[in-house]
């Protein structure tokens, strides 16, 4: 029997990158997938964001892996959008017992210097996580069968890592630290319901958020960033792969981790162990 057979996972930011990888990996383990993604550009973000075609590709890959999936286009900054996506999943599969609050942006250069970038970062990666929890947790409690919640933070959610003090970078750092506080609050409050809440903290991941022409041009024009030991992993890998994060997530979502809660789990090639 697969580790997540009979379970249903609600994943935000599912159109590509880590979100897509999580959807495919959990589907391989038997979970049905409820996915949402904005599939639109946020002006303060310097790289091209996911599209409807990307979301369709996630659906194709999940189904290729033998999984079932329902997706909705929506913005985690809008609680009504989150509710609509969640409701579509419940209508299709009956319930949700795995939450993966993954939607994220990185407005840390270029347009990230604009004040609006602070609000976009915090609204997406902190308020958006709270919206996801507020929508999905009460039915999980009412169902009474426990569950797993994993929030995507970052190595930057445990350290002072950052390129600058642009509004977008400040918002990114604040949000990634902030979700650790949310995790600790919810893990304490939900333990009596056997609902586990953890954060996961990747180092740089080989996804379009980092591996894009715009960021490459920035690094090439700022050799002090490329050469700074503060941005290098102790293990001999420049960027980890999304599947490395997804494998850890699949464990946290499974019954193998049934008594693991309130944990900040680094998947960071040793970055936070220096």
C-alpha positions as CSV (number, residue, x, y, z in Angstrom):
1,X,0.0,0.0,0.0
2,X,1.3,3.5,-0.8
3,X,2.1,5.8,2.0
4,X,-0.6,8.3,1.3
5,X,-3.3,6.0,-0.1
6,X,-6.7,7.4,0.6
7,X,-5.5,10.9,1.6
8,X,-6.2,14.2,-0.1
9,X,-3.7,17.1,-0.2
10,X,-4.5,20.8,-0.7
11,X,-1.4,22.5,-2.2
12,X,-1.1,26.2,-3.0
13,X,1.4,27.4,-5.6
14,X,1.0,24.2,-7.5
15,X,1.5,25.3,-11.1
16,X,5.3,24.8,-11.2
17,X,8.4,24.6,-9.2
18,X,8.2,23.1,-5.7
19,X,4.4,23.1,-5.8
20,X,4.3,20.9,-8.9
21,X,7.0,18.6,-7.6
22,X,5.0,18.2,-4.3
23,X,1.8,17.4,-6.2
24,X,3.5,14.8,-8.3
25,X,5.3,13.2,-5.4
26,X,2.3,13.0,-3.2
27,X,0.3,11.6,-6.1
28,X,2.9,8.9,-6.5
29,X,2.3,8.0,-2.9
30,X,-1.4,7.7,-3.5
31,X,-2.8,11.1,-2.5
32,X,-5.5,12.9,-4.5
33,X,-4.4,16.6,-5.1
34,X,-6.4,19.8,-4.7
35,X,-4.3,22.5,-6.3
36,X,-4.5,26.3,-6.7
37,X,-2.2,28.9,-8.3
38,X,-2.5,32.5,-9.2
39,X,-1.3,31.9,-12.8
40,X,-0.6,35.6,-13.3
41,X,2.1,38.1,-12.9
42,X,2.6,40.1,-9.7
43,X,4.2,43.4,-10.8
44,X,6.8,43.5,-8.0
45,X,8.2,40.1,-9.0
46,X,11.2,40.4,-11.4
47,X,10.9,36.9,-13.1
48,X,8.0,35.6,-15.1
49,X,5.5,33.8,-12.9
50,X,3.5,30.6,-13.6
51,X,0.9,30.5,-16.3
52,X,-2.3,28.6,-17.0
53,X,-0.2,26.4,-19.3
54,X,2.0,25.6,-16.4
55,X,-1.0,24.6,-14.3
56,X,-2.2,22.3,-17.1
57,X,1.2,20.7,-17.2
58,X,1.0,20.0,-13.5
59,X,-2.4,18.3,-14.1
60,X,-0.9,16.2,-16.8
61,X,2.1,15.1,-14.7
62,X,-0.1,14.2,-11.7
63,X,-2.4,12.1,-13.9
64,X,0.7,10.5,-15.6
65,X,1.8,9.5,-12.1
66,X,-1.6,7.8,-11.6
67,X,-3.1,10.5,-9.4
68,X,-6.3,12.4,-9.4
69,X,-6.3,16.2,-9.3
70,X,-8.6,19.2,-9.3
71,X,-7.1,22.7,-9.8
72,X,-8.4,26.2,-9.5
73,X,-6.9,29.5,-10.5
74,X,-6.8,31.8,-7.5
75,X,-4.7,34.2,-5.4
76,X,-3.8,33.2,-1.8
77,X,-3.9,36.9,-0.9
78,X,-7.7,36.6,-1.4
79,X,-9.3,34.4,1.2
80,X,-12.4,33.9,-1.0
81,X,-10.1,32.5,-3.7
82,X,-8.6,30.0,-1.2
83,X,-12.1,29.0,-0.1
84,X,-13.2,28.5,-3.6
85,X,-10.3,26.3,-4.4
86,X,-10.7,24.3,-1.2
87,X,-14.4,23.8,-1.8
88,X,-13.8,22.5,-5.4
89,X,-11.5,19.9,-3.9
90,X,-14.0,18.8,-1.2
91,X,-16.7,18.6,-3.8
92,X,-14.5,16.3,-5.9
93,X,-12.8,14.2,-3.1
94,X,-14.9,14.7,0.0
95,X,-12.3,16.0,2.4
96,X,-8.7,17.3,2.8
97,X,-6.3,15.9,5.4
98,X,-3.0,17.2,4.1
99,X,-2.3,20.9,3.7
100,X,0.7,22.2,1.9
101,X,0.9,26.0,2.2
102,X,3.5,26.5,-0.5
103,X,2.7,29.6,-2.6
104,X,5.6,32.0,-2.7
105,X,7.3,34.8,-4.5
106,X,10.8,36.3,-4.4
107,X,10.6,40.1,-5.2
108,X,14.1,40.7,-3.9
109,X,15.7,42.7,-6.8
110,X,14.7,45.2,-9.5
111,X,11.0,45.9,-8.9
112,X,11.5,44.6,-5.4
113,X,12.8,48.1,-4.5
114,X,9.2,49.4,-4.7
115,X,7.3,49.8,-1.4
116,X,4.5,47.6,-2.8
117,X,6.9,44.7,-2.9
118,X,6.8,44.5,0.9
119,X,3.0,44.1,0.8
120,X,3.1,41.6,-2.0
121,X,5.6,39.4,-0.2
122,X,3.9,39.5,3.2
123,X,0.4,39.1,1.8
124,X,1.4,36.1,-0.3
125,X,3.7,34.2,2.0
126,X,2.4,35.1,5.5
127,X,-1.2,36.3,5.1
128,X,-1.7,33.7,2.3
129,X,-0.6,31.0,4.6
130,X,-2.9,32.2,7.3
131,X,-5.8,32.2,4.8
132,X,-5.0,28.7,3.8
133,X,-5.0,27.5,7.5
134,X,-8.2,29.4,8.3
135,X,-10.0,27.8,5.4
136,X,-8.7,24.3,5.7
137,X,-8.1,23.7,9.4
138,X,-11.7,24.0,10.8
139,X,-13.1,21.2,8.6
140,X,-10.0,19.1,9.4
141,X,-10.7,19.5,13.1
142,X,-14.4,18.8,12.6
143,X,-13.6,15.6,10.7
144,X,-11.8,14.3,13.7
145,X,-9.3,12.1,11.9
146,X,-6.1,14.1,12.4
147,X,-4.0,15.5,9.6
148,X,-0.7,17.0,8.4
149,X,0.1,20.6,7.7
150,X,3.4,21.7,6.1
151,X,4.3,25.3,5.5
152,X,7.0,26.2,3.1
153,X,9.5,28.6,4.7
154,X,13.1,28.9,3.6
155,X,16.7,28.7,4.9
156,X,16.1,32.5,5.0
157,X,13.4,31.8,7.6
158,X,16.0,30.6,10.1
159,X,18.9,33.0,9.3
160,X,19.8,36.5,8.4
161,X,20.2,35.6,4.7
162,X,19.3,38.3,2.3
163,X,20.6,40.3,-0.7
164,X,19.6,43.8,0.4
165,X,17.1,45.7,2.5
166,X,14.7,46.3,-0.4
167,X,11.0,46.3,0.6
168,X,10.6,43.0,-1.3
169,X,13.6,41.3,0.4
170,X,12.5,42.6,3.8
171,X,9.0,41.3,3.2
172,X,10.4,37.9,2.1
173,X,12.5,37.6,5.2
174,X,9.7,38.7,7.5
175,X,7.2,36.3,5.9
176,X,9.5,33.3,6.0
177,X,10.3,34.0,9.7
178,X,6.6,34.8,10.4
179,X,5.3,31.4,9.2
180,X,7.5,29.7,11.8
181,X,5.5,31.6,14.4
182,X,2.2,30.5,12.8
183,X,3.5,26.9,12.8
184,X,4.4,27.0,16.4
185,X,1.0,28.5,17.4
186,X,-1.1,26.1,15.3
187,X,1.0,23.0,16.2
188,X,0.4,23.7,19.9
189,X,-3.3,24.4,19.5
190,X,-4.0,21.5,17.1
191,X,-2.0,18.8,18.8
192,X,-5.0,17.6,20.8
193,X,-6.7,16.9,17.5
194,X,-3.8,14.8,16.2
195,X,-3.1,17.5,13.5
196,X,0.6,18.0,13.0
197,X,2.0,21.3,11.8
198,X,5.6,21.8,10.6
199,X,7.7,24.1,8.5
200,X,10.1,23.1,5.8
201,X,13.2,25.2,5.1
202,X,14.9,24.7,1.7
203,X,18.1,26.3,0.6
204,X,18.2,27.5,-3.0
205,X,16.1,25.2,-5.2
206,X,16.5,24.6,-9.0
207,X,13.1,26.1,-10.0
208,X,12.1,29.1,-12.1
209,X,12.0,31.3,-9.0
210,X,15.8,31.1,-8.8
211,X,16.9,29.6,-12.1
212,X,15.9,32.4,-14.5
213,X,17.6,34.7,-16.8
214,X,16.8,37.8,-14.7
215,X,18.4,36.5,-11.6
216,X,21.3,35.1,-13.6
217,X,22.0,38.6,-15.0
218,X,21.8,40.1,-11.5
219,X,24.4,37.6,-10.1
220,X,26.7,38.1,-13.1
221,X,26.6,41.9,-12.6
222,X,27.2,41.5,-8.8
223,X,30.2,39.1,-8.4
224,X,30.2,39.9,-4.6
225,X,27.0,37.9,-4.4
226,X,28.3,34.9,-6.4
227,X,31.5,34.9,-4.4
228,X,30.0,35.4,-1.0
229,X,30.5,32.4,1.2
230,X,27.2,33.3,3.0
231,X,25.3,32.1,0.0
232,X,27.1,28.8,-0.5
233,X,26.0,25.5,0.9
234,X,28.5,23.5,3.0
235,X,27.6,20.4,1.0
236,X,28.9,20.4,-2.6
237,X,25.7,21.4,-4.4
238,X,24.8,24.9,-5.7
239,X,21.1,24.3,-5.9
240,X,19.1,21.3,-4.6
241,X,16.3,19.9,-6.7
242,X,12.6,20.3,-6.0
243,X,12.2,16.6,-5.5
244,X,14.6,16.8,-2.5
245,X,12.1,19.0,-0.8
246,X,9.2,16.9,-2.0
247,X,10.7,13.7,-0.5
248,X,10.9,15.4,2.9
249,X,7.4,16.7,2.5
250,X,6.0,13.2,1.6
251,X,7.5,11.9,4.8
252,X,6.0,14.7,7.0
253,X,2.6,14.1,5.4
254,X,2.7,10.3,6.0
255,X,1.8,8.3,9.1
256,X,5.5,7.6,9.4
257,X,5.8,11.1,10.9
258,X,2.6,10.8,13.0
259,X,4.2,12.1,16.1
260,X,6.4,14.8,14.5
261,X,4.9,18.3,15.0
262,X,6.2,21.8,15.8
263,X,9.4,21.1,13.8
264,X,11.4,23.5,11.6
265,X,12.9,21.0,9.1
266,X,15.8,22.2,7.0
267,X,16.4,20.7,3.6
268,X,19.4,22.9,3.0
269,X,22.6,21.0,2.3
270,X,23.9,22.1,5.7
271,X,23.3,25.8,5.2
272,X,21.9,26.3,8.7
273,X,24.5,24.1,10.4
274,X,27.5,26.4,10.1
